[in-house]
Amino acid sequence: TTFYARVMETHLSKAVELKPENTDARAALGDVYAKAGKIDQAKETYGEALEVNPHLGKVLSNLGLIENSTGNMASALEHLQKAIHLEPENAVFYNNLATVYLENKQYEEARQTVEKALKLEPNSALAHCTYGEILMELKNHQAAIYEFQKALNDPKWGPFAKKQIRALKQKVSFKE
């Protein structure tokens, strides 16, 4: 863990201790734990935040991603679907659900779900990259390249998109 993460963990833990009903501090502490790879602590902290307020879409979504990373797809789907029910206009939640489907090789569900994310946020580089990944798995390389190209100018997702395009173009050129 970085120095910054340790400082954040210390301060957020103190904030939760001083004001246990502070769901923002609990959610942020859960995020710090998750980023540090402290999965059990993240799950526990997110769970505590949801006990105080079960209507925290971001917490439910993050918990869903953690559950998926530990192999608990059923729980992941449950949390993500609850998050979407609470915030049906949140494209990130749809993208996260699509990622769970993708990682569990449910490609048609993944495709349909990421398309919902893109209807909500047509310029989402994250969703275009997710769609590109799905299309790669479906062996639709040209369409995948097209989706990744839509993310090239994004500072966060552009480098990933560029790498995927390069790999896909090599695959396509070997088939010709």
Helices and strands as residue ranges (DSSP letters): H 3-18, H 23-35, H 39-52, H 57-69, H 73-86, H 91-103, H 107-120, H 125-137, H 141-149, H 158-175
